[in-house]
Amino acid sequence: MAKVALKKYRLTQAQLRSLTIAKWPELDQQGNVVIVSNPTGKPYRFVDGTPGAPVGFGFYVGPMGAFYELRIQHNGVRRRLALGSVQELTLARAHELAGAQRHHIRHTGEDPRERVRTEAARQKARGKTVGEALEDYIAHLEDRLARGRAKAGGVEGVKDALARLQRPEVNLADKAIAALTAKDLLAAWNGLRHTCMLQSNWTGQPFVDTRTP
């Protein structure tokens, strides 16, 4: 099936910010851009007709609003990069970003989206707590258990370890891994050692010491 060429329009910033999935641009009889009802009610794209606009620069309008985007092909790979909302960026600034992205891809071959995903993953990992990391590991082990590649005892062992770290006296499960200090670890170890002596390493209900003073 032949690829349909996108229409090209030159819109003002005010017109861009008025676009929704229910409205799209058209040319009137005098060749001026007007905003009219979108009869399809579906998301749409169009190319920027502003003189000097970067090659491949255009717009996507969908349920979440209107966005700048850049289409580029490098080494046989086609990419479409989101550049930001028309409500937050001016057209001139979006042109600058598109030009910078094209230059970066042409000279490095790197997909900027991958860099963004890597940074997002790094930031997320930095904020992960000890408990969250163990919960991820438990989920991994349970998946292996379901496929016959792990033993139930191993899964229960990690769950018990998490339960111990969640004890108020230990207070380690809710702390971010990246922020842990030697003092935190020492305090957690002492708390764990103390509660395990009292509770015989039991991970059921909180222990109540009923011994006569």
C-alpha positions in Angstrom: 0.0 0.0 0.0 1.4 3.4 -1.0 2.3 5.7 1.9 0.0 8.8 2.1 1.9 12.0 2.3 1.1 14.2 5.3 -0.6 17.6 4.6 1.5 20.7 5.3 0.1 23.7 7.2 1.6 26.9 8.7 -0.1 27.7 11.9 0.3 30.4 14.5 1.1 29.5 18.1 -2.5 30.4 19.0 -3.9 28.1 16.4 -1.5 25.3 17.4 -2.7 25.6 21.0 -6.3 25.4 19.9 -5.9 22.0 18.3 -7.7 19.0 19.8 -8.7 15.6 18.5 -12.0 17.3 17.6 -10.5 20.1 15.6 -7.9 20.2 12.8 -6.5 22.6 10.3 -7.7 23.2 6.7 -7.2 25.8 4.0 -10.1 28.1 3.1 -10.8 29.3 -0.4 -8.2 32.1 0.0 -5.5 29.6 1.1 -5.5 30.7 4.7 -5.3 28.1 7.5 -8.5 27.8 9.5 -9.4 25.4 12.4 -12.5 23.3 11.7 -14.2 20.3 13.1 -12.4 17.0 12.6 -15.0 14.8 10.9 -13.0 11.6 11.7 -12.7 12.1 15.4 -9.4 10.3 15.2 -5.8 11.4 16.0 -3.9 13.0 13.1 -0.6 14.3 12.0 0.6 17.1 9.7 3.8 18.7 8.6 5.0 22.1 9.6 4.8 24.6 6.7 6.7 27.3 8.5 9.6 28.6 6.4 12.9 27.3 7.7 11.3 24.5 9.7 13.6 21.5 10.2 13.2 18.6 7.8 10.7 16.1 9.2 9.3 18.4 11.7 5.6 18.2 12.3 2.7 17.7 14.8 0.7 14.9 16.3 -2.7 15.6 17.7 -4.3 12.9 19.9 -6.5 12.4 23.0 -3.8 13.9 25.2 -3.4 17.1 23.1 -1.1 18.4 20.4 2.6 17.7 20.4 5.7 18.6 18.3 7.5 15.6 16.8 10.4 14.9 14.5 10.6 12.2 11.8 14.1 11.2 10.8 15.7 8.3 8.9 19.4 7.4 9.6 21.2 4.3 8.4 18.0 2.8 7.2 16.3 3.2 10.6 13.2 5.4 10.8 12.5 7.2 14.0 9.7 9.5 15.3 10.7 11.6 18.3 8.3 13.4 20.6 9.6 16.9 21.4 7.0 18.3 23.8 3.5 19.8 24.0 2.5 22.8 22.0 1.1 24.1 25.3 4.5 24.2 27.0 6.9 24.9 24.2 6.9 27.7 21.6 7.2 26.8 18.0 10.6 28.5 17.8 12.0 26.5 20.7 10.6 23.3 19.3 12.4 24.0 16.0 15.7 24.4 18.0 15.2 21.1 19.7 14.4 19.4 16.5 17.5 20.7 14.9 19.6 19.7 17.8 18.1 16.2 17.8 18.8 15.8 14.0 22.4 16.9 14.5 22.9 14.5 17.4 21.4 11.5 15.5 23.3 12.3 12.3 26.7 12.5 14.1 26.3 9.7 16.7 23.7 7.4 15.4 22.3 7.3 18.9 18.5 7.2 19.5 17.8 10.0 22.0 14.8 8.0 23.3 17.1 5.3 24.5 19.2 7.8 26.4 16.0 9.2 28.0 14.8 5.6 28.9 18.2 4.8 30.4 18.3 7.9 32.5 14.7 7.3 33.7 15.6 3.7 34.6 18.7 5.0 36.5 16.7 7.5 38.5 14.0 4.9 39.3 16.7 2.4 40.4 18.3 5.0 42.6 15.0 5.5 44.5 14.2 1.7 44.8 14.0 0.5 48.4 15.4 -2.7 49.9 11.9 -4.0 50.2 11.0 -3.2 46.6 14.2 -4.9 45.4 13.3 -8.0 47.3 9.7 -8.0 46.0 11.1 -7.8 42.5 13.3 -10.8 43.3 10.4 -12.7 44.8 8.4 -12.1 41.6 11.3 -13.3 39.5 11.6 -16.5 41.6 7.9 -17.1 41.5 8.0 -16.9 37.7 10.9 -19.4 37.7 8.9 -21.6 40.1 5.9 -21.6 37.8 8.2 -22.9 35.0 9.8 -25.5 37.2 13.1 -23.7 37.4 13.1 -22.9 41.1 12.2 -24.5 44.4 9.4 -23.4 46.6 11.8 -23.3 49.6 13.9 -20.7 47.9 10.9 -18.4 47.3 9.7 -18.8 50.9 13.2 -18.1 52.2 13.3 -14.7 50.4 9.8 -13.9 51.6 10.9 -14.7 55.2 14.0 -12.4 54.7 11.7 -9.6 53.6 9.4 -10.1 56.6 12.4 -9.8 58.9 13.6 -6.6 57.3 10.1 -5.1 57.6 10.1 -5.5 61.4 10.0 -2.1 63.2 13.1 -3.0 65.2 15.0 -3.6 61.9 13.4 -0.8 59.8 15.4 -1.5 56.6 12.8 -2.5 54.0 11.5 1.0 53.4 14.9 2.6 52.9 16.3 3.5 49.5 19.2 1.3 48.5 21.3 4.2 47.1 20.9 6.2 50.3 22.0 3.4 52.7 24.9 4.2 55.0 27.1 2.0 57.1 25.2 3.3 60.2 21.9 2.2 58.7 23.2 -1.3 58.0 24.8 -1.7 61.4 21.6 -0.5 63.2 19.5 -2.9 61.0 21.9 -5.8 61.7 21.7 -5.2 65.5 17.9 -4.9 65.4 17.7 -8.1 63.3 20.0 -10.0 65.6 18.0 -8.9 68.6 14.6 -9.8 67.3 15.8 -13.1 65.9 17.1 -14.1 69.4 13.7 -13.2 70.9 11.5 -14.6 68.2 13.7 -17.6 67.1 13.8 -16.2 63.6 10.0 -16.6 63.4 8.3 -14.4 60.8 4.6 -14.8 61.8 2.7 -12.4 64.1 4.7 -9.9 66.2 6.3 -11.6 69.2 4.8 -10.8 72.6 7.2 -11.5 75.5 5.0 -13.0 78.3 7.9 -13.9 80.6 7.7 -12.7 84.2 10.1 -9.8 84.8 
